[in-house]
Amino acid sequence: MNNAVKAACLALYLLAIVGAFGVLPAGVTSILQKAALILLAAHVLELLFAFKIVQRYRGPLVDSIGLTLLFGLLHWKPLMKNS
């Protein structure tokens, strides 16, 4: 389930980027880009809220920040459970 939602996040970002090159219809592109921006803004707020949890990642902090910006709660929630 977790992987399916992560794949959906990545698909949304990818479709928004592809739409910027004119491959998708204009109406669909604007909706996808707005949705991707809203999702990214929500993940930025999550990063600010859960930064202490994000720091628990065993790899580099920059990787954990990137994963939080891409996946948000799907990245930091398991970190909270493991500690």
Secondary structure as GFF3:
##gff-version 3
##sequence-region A 1 83
A	DSSP	alpha_helix	2	19	.	.	.	ID=ss1
A	DSSP	alpha_helix	26	49	.	.	.	ID=ss2
A	DSSP	alpha_helix	51	54	.	.	.	ID=ss3
A	DSSP	alpha_helix	61	71	.	.	.	ID=ss4
A	DSSP	alpha_helix	73	82	.	.	.	ID=ss5
###
